[in-house]
Amino acid sequence: MSPNPKLFAVLLLLSASVFVIGCYRRFSLVALGRPEYRLDSAGARFSRMLRLAFGQERVLGKPFGANHFVIFWSFIILAVANAEFLASALLPQASLAALPTPLQHALLFLFDLVSLLALFGVLIAFARRLFFPEPSLSSDYVKARSPEAFLILSLIAVLMLAYFGLHAGRIALGSEDPSALPISAFIAANLVAPLAIVPSTLAAWSWWLHALALLSFLAYLPQSKHMHILTAIPNCFLGHLDRPNTQPREEFARGMSLGVGRVDEFTWKDLFDSFSCTECGRCQETCPAAATGKSLNPRNVIHAIKTNLLNNGTALRAGEKPPLPLLEPAGETTSGEGSAGEQAIWACTTCGACMSVCPVLIEHMPKIVKMRRHLVQMKASFPEELTTFFENIEARSNPWGIAPTERTKWHGTLQVRPFEAGKTDYLLYVGCAGAFDARQKQVTVALATILDAAGISWGTLGKDERCCGDSLRRLGNEYVFERSARDNVSLLAERGVKKIVTQCPHCFSALKNDYRQYGIELEVMHHSELIASLLASGRLELKRRVADLGRLLFHDSCYLGRHNDVYAAPRQVLAAATGAAPAEFVRNGVRSFCCGAGGGRMWQEEQEGERINLNRVREALRQKPDTVCVSCPYCLTMMEDGLKDLQGGAVKVKDLAEVVAEGLRA
């Protein structure tokens, strides 16, 4: 029984119209966002898209990813079969039969096999959601057993079953070669004939079932979360090529709204991200705030942006004030879905874990910082503790408000010279913690000792050194950061600084990445990189192996690792100093878990859930270390505080510079 081309043409036109209108409604909303250029370095973008989208690189990072890989590639391959199905329904001559027989049979064999794989993949996905739902599959607004998920899976399953019914019927009728379709031939031989199914009826009903399922899927796609089928691949092309180690500058002009306080103040790429989210939950799994019971869930933030955009679309197109607020004050829950709570926004540590695992390169963290900018600069709405922090930075350029003259007190009897252009190779950028924090001063002394032992020509800015502004920028106080960065850049240029070494990853990242936006290019090295280089070249020679630290466990700093890809240097330093590679946390490297102090969280109390540093310290204690080694002042503080709280006093915390300095003692 052949389909009626006219009836099918009407149904296809209706389905295609719903699809096009749905896509237009959503993509026209994306166009409301602010401009942003994302078409540079097309070759690098295309290569990454092939790796992440078509190669499913990050998806395969989890065990279930293999099943998604099968479904994804089945969808890609069967798109050809479905295109032929639609074309031949309108024009019977536009079918695979027009191809040379060997090619036709090869394609039919491929489609038959892939259809079976897709059916198995869907059944596994059904079972996973029904019987083995992972916590990451659910959040406040996303449920593992959502009707939408089962509807999409059901439509795919129906498509596969209808495909087999159609071809089994045709094989039984003798109109198709069974050798080209082994799965369909098996069904025809073992089900159609034994069950006395009328082949023509089976073929006809299966054809229409396949057609209706395909057209329903096409019409429903733009209305569902599975719109990511259309947006995920281009989103992988459009994602940032750089690591998330800086933020865009802000334009300050009278009457301008700063940061993002309503959804159309995001860029078009931010809005496109919201339609690309697959709701897989990987960001939720890795987020330290979500893992410790905070109200922040990066997946919910992206979901809120999408829902807010859809709900406010009519008003935004009309140029009216959107009725649904994007940001909901702490303690209020009146808006519900479609609004991001301010309390959640302040819980972010900007560790970048969410972005490092997202399979479609959604940029969660920059959106959070943009919303923080609005809260700080337009509403003066921020946690109470930050009032003192902001005032101290503005008045005395350090978080504690200590007099700048105290910046030089750390070196005691050490011979510390001021940096002189042309005479001094490296500026030792001490940093606020290195100059003022009693514990971190010991690390600064250790680093100075190492530089002297290696014969490095170095100097400092003394009392003229200012805060790098990292926390200011991540907390959203862009105006004060801008002023601070300009002053610092002017000072560094005036002093003729070209090379900088710093012990703090936050200073390292700000000087290396953020300051480029202000017209200065500096060679910035974290102390782990410089020490590793000195040890490897033989310029720094240790007098002994440091063997009295026991089992040494190394913790990765987020701003050194995920933000700047420095993983090997600290491990090389510790291996050279102790004679053995350090032990590793279960969550290490790019999967490392934050200490809880980044993103300005160092200066705030944790009011919700478990403290992040306690989560990390518990993980450390399970490894039974004698020493935890760090490469960051914030990490050192958080680790020591966590060990005190958990009665882990027997475990020492050392910066890697302290370990190396021990090796310089006879």
VENUR-V419399 format. One record per pair of residues at least 6 apart in sequence whose C-alpha atoms are under 7 Angstrom apart, sorted by the first residue. I is the first residue (numbers start at 1). J is the second residue. If there is no record, write none. Layout:
BEGIN
[[I,J] [I,J]]
END
This chain:
BEGIN
[[1,200] [1,204] [3,89] [5,89] [5,90] [9,90] [12,215] [15,215] [15,218] [15,219] [16,219] [18,219] [19,218] [19,219] [19,222] [22,222] [22,223] [23,222] [29,313] [30,268] [30,271] [30,272] [31,268] [32,264] [32,268] [33,264] [33,265] [33,266] [33,267] [33,268] [33,271] [34,265] [34,266] [34,267] [34,268] [35,267] [35,268] [36,267] [36,268] [38,238] [39,238] [45,237] [46,237] [48,237] [49,233] [49,236] [49,237] [51,57] [52,58] [52,236] [52,359] [53,233] [53,236] [56,69] [58,357] [58,359] [59,65] [59,359] [60,66] [67,121] [70,117] [70,118] [70,121] [71,118] [71,121] [74,114] [74,118] [78,111] [81,111] [84,95] [87,94] [88,94] [88,95] [96,104] [97,104] [105,180] [108,180] [108,181] [109,180] [109,181] [112,181] [112,183] [115,160] [119,157] [119,160] [122,153] [122,157] [129,144] [129,145] [130,145] [133,144] [136,281] [136,282] [136,284] [136,285] [137,143] [137,144] [137,280] [137,281] [138,144] [155,213] [155,217] [158,213] [159,210] [159,213] [159,214] [162,206] [162,207] [162,209] [162,210] [163,206] [163,210] [164,184] [165,202] [165,203] [165,206] [166,202] [166,203] [166,206] [166,207] [167,184] [168,184] [168,185] [168,187] [168,188] [169,188] [169,199] [169,200] [169,202] [169,203] [170,176] [170,199] [170,203] [171,177] [171,178] [171,185] [171,188] [172,188] [172,199] [173,199] [173,200] [178,185] [221,227] [225,278] [227,275] [228,275] [228,276] [228,277] [228,278] [231,275] [231,276] [232,276] [232,360] [235,276] [235,360] [235,361] [236,360] [236,361] [239,361] [243,563] [243,564] [244,352] [244,563] [245,509] [245,513] [245,563] [245,564] [246,513] [246,514] [247,366] [258,373] [258,374] [258,377] [258,378] [259,370] [259,371] [259,373] [259,374] [260,266] [260,370] [260,371] [260,374] [261,326] [261,327] [261,371] [261,374] [262,325] [262,326] [263,305] [263,308] [263,309] [263,326] [273,362] [274,302] [274,303] [274,305] [274,306] [275,306] [279,299] [281,299] [282,357] [282,358] [283,298] [283,299] [283,354] [283,357] [283,358] [284,290] [284,297] [284,298] [284,299] [285,291] [286,353] [286,354] [287,353] [287,354] [288,593] [288,594] [288,612] [289,296] [289,347] [289,348] [290,296] [290,297] [292,609] [292,610] [292,611] [292,612] [293,608] [293,609] [293,610] [294,347] [294,608] [294,609] [295,343] [295,344] [296,344] [296,345] [296,347] [298,364] [301,340] [304,337] [304,338] [304,339] [304,340] [305,338] [307,338] [308,324] [308,326] [308,338] [308,339] [312,322] [312,323] [312,324] [315,321] [315,322] [316,322] [324,335] [325,339] [326,338] [326,339] [326,340] [327,339] [327,340] [327,341] [327,342] [328,339] [328,340] [328,341] [328,342] [329,341] [329,342] [330,341] [330,342] [330,343] [345,368] [345,372] [348,599] [349,596] [349,597] [349,598] [349,599] [349,601] [350,365] [350,598] [350,599] [351,558] [351,594] [351,598] [352,365] [352,562] [354,364] [355,361] [355,362] [355,363] [355,364] [369,474] [369,475] [369,476] [370,476] [372,475] [372,476] [373,476] [373,477] [373,478] [375,381] [375,382] [376,382] [376,476] [376,477] [377,477] [385,603] [385,604] [386,603] [386,604] [389,399] [392,398] [392,399] [392,400] [392,401] [393,399] [393,401] [396,402] [396,403] [396,404] [397,466] [397,467] [398,432] [398,467] [404,463] [405,463] [407,435] [407,436] [407,462] [407,463] [408,435] [408,462] [408,463] [410,435] [410,441] [411,445] [416,459] [417,459] [417,460] [418,459] [418,460] [418,461] [418,462] [419,427] [419,458] [419,459] [419,460] [419,461] [421,495] [421,496] [421,497] [424,457] [424,458] [424,459] [425,457] [425,458] [425,499] [426,457] [426,458] [426,459] [426,499] [426,500] [426,501] [427,458] [427,459] [427,460] [427,497] [427,499] [427,500] [427,501] [428,458] [428,459] [428,460] [428,500] [428,501] [428,502] [429,460] [429,500] [429,501] [429,502] [430,444] [430,502] [431,467] [431,504] [431,507] [432,467] [433,440] [433,633] [434,440] [434,441] [434,444] [435,441] [440,633] [443,655] [443,657] [443,658] [446,657] [446,658] [446,661] [447,657] [449,661] [450,661] [453,540] [454,539] [454,540] [466,488] [468,507] [468,510] [469,481] [469,484] [469,485] [470,506] [470,507] [470,510] [471,599] [471,600] [472,478] [472,481] [473,481] [474,599] [474,600] [475,599] [475,600] [485,515] [486,518] [489,520] [498,522] [498,523] [499,522] [499,523] [499,524] [500,523] [500,524] [500,525] [501,524] [501,525] [501,526] [501,527] [502,508] [502,525] [502,526] [502,527] [503,526] [503,527] [503,632] [504,632] [504,633] [505,526] [505,559] [505,560] [505,632] [506,559] [508,524] [508,525] [508,526] [509,559] [511,524] [512,522] [512,524] [528,569] [528,570] [528,573] [529,569] [531,573] [532,569] [532,572] [532,573] [534,540] [535,541] [542,663] [542,664] [543,663] [543,664] [543,665] [543,666] [544,663] [544,664] [544,666] [545,577] [545,578] [545,579] [545,663] [546,577] [546,578] [546,662] [546,663] [547,578] [549,626] [549,627] [550,626] [550,627] [551,625] [551,626] [551,627] [552,582] [552,583] [552,625] [552,626] [552,627] [552,628] [552,629] [553,582] [553,583] [553,584] [553,585] [553,625] [553,627] [553,628] [553,629] [554,582] [554,583] [554,584] [554,628] [554,629] [554,630] [555,585] [555,629] [555,630] [556,588] [556,589] [556,592] [556,630] [557,631] [557,632] [557,635] [558,594] [560,566] [561,567] [561,589] [561,590] [562,590] [567,589] [571,581] [571,582] [574,581] [574,582] [574,656] [575,581] [575,582] [577,659] [577,660] [577,663] [585,620] [587,593] [593,616] [595,612] [595,613] [595,616] [595,635] [595,638] [596,612] [596,613] [597,634] [613,638] [613,639] [613,642] [614,642] [617,639] [617,642] [617,643] [625,651] [626,651] [626,652] [627,651] [627,652] [627,653] [628,652] [628,653] [628,654] [629,653] [629,654] [629,655] [629,656] [630,636] [630,654] [630,655] [630,656] [631,655] [631,656] [636,653] [640,653] [643,649]]
END
